[in-house]
Amino acid sequence: MDFRFSEDEEMLRQKVRAFAEEMLAPLAPEVDEKDEVSWELVKLMAGQDLFRLVAPEEYGGLGMKAVNNCIVRDELCRICVHADLYYAEQLLTAYPISVYGTEEQKRKYLPPLACGEKVGSFALTEPDAGSDVAGMKSTAVLEGDHYVLNGNKCFASMGPFAQTYVTFARTDPSKGSKGISAFIVEQGTPGFEGRPMRLMGPHPMGELTFTDCRVPRGNLLGQPGKGMEVALSTLDCVRMSVGASAIGIARRALEEAVSYSKQRVAFGKPIAEFQSTQFKLAEMALDIDAAELLVFRAAWLKDETGGRVTRETAMAKLFATEMACRVVDQALQLHGGYGVVKGMTVERLYRAVRQPRLYEGTTEIQKIVIARQILSG
């Protein structure tokens, strides 16, 4: 058993780390405080060929590997949360098209995503259908050569700013979850409208409305009634990388805590010399290492088997996102009052770290997924 990155993986990690520290770090404090997309940031990432990692080689990519996705998200999120978000949405949009798309769809939509010419959004959640995806109310009725979509989506990252959307609607309401289908929708389609949502931690997020939105029949993604399969297999693949992004946030929080504890003097000596501080730092480091093992185990299994890794990816996502909240909270605690001052890195991380426990399946949903996997084994 080998826990080391391959030579290529280590080179990727070093490349992304250098890019993040040299080019993203100066932008991060401002970019991470906005609810809009920074097209300057998108251009910088595209210039490093990062988005090419989300698409197959024959469509302008560099191949899709779960381990690489986790490496990139870990390193990006350590420096710039929004850069990680842009990468994640490209992955969430490109993956289902790569796996379920027709040849025509792949050639049309994947190259612009891979080169960063267009950005994507994965729109699944509805106002009354979050964790209960099968409860969605959006409908798609086939009329001639078009599907007519009606309904609403919410909490769609990149929301009104994207150009390519993967979304879901009921094509046969009588069949429950087996009556849901997936679609590719382009920005500017008549009847399709997006508007921003404002969150606690700045995040380009949106609500989407479909009002008699006519989508070409050729934009059906996969087979009719297979939308749940498209959605769940996409989440199954990408979910462990959410854990990787949480690790990146936790790493940065630990770095900030170590640096501050060495500088902050109380009762005549740096607080790093107090056992209570050392215990906190030790627990934070332990948590990060444990999460890293779970996340990269799931990613390695996905790359090795090519199949479903539902249990492993749910465990990775659950543990890593909960872990990151603990680590950031401890880092802020070590900063004392300065931890909640606007402009402090740990304050920004504290607002950003709460969201990953909710999206792509809440902590509670991950527990249900894991339990079902155990009971069915």
Secondary structure, DSSP 8 states (H G I E B T S, - for coil): ---S--HHHHHHHHHHHHHIIIIITTTHHHHTT-SS--HHHHHHHHHTT-GGGGS-GGGTS----HHHHHHHHHHHHHH-HHHHHHHHHHHHHHHHHHHH--HHHHHHHHHHHHTTSS-EEEE--BTTBSS-GGG---EEEEETTEEEEEEEEEEEETGGG-SEEEEEEES-GGGGGGGEEEEEEETT-TTEEEEEE--SS---EEEEEEEEEEEEGGGEESSTT-HHHHHHHHHHHHHHHHHHHHHHHHHHHHHHHHHHHHH-EETTEEGGGSHHHHHHHHHHHHHHHHHHHHHHHHHHHHHHH-S--HHHHHHHHHHHHHHHHHHHHHHHHHHGGGGGSTT-HHHHHHHHTTGGGTTTS-HHHHHHHHHHHHHH-
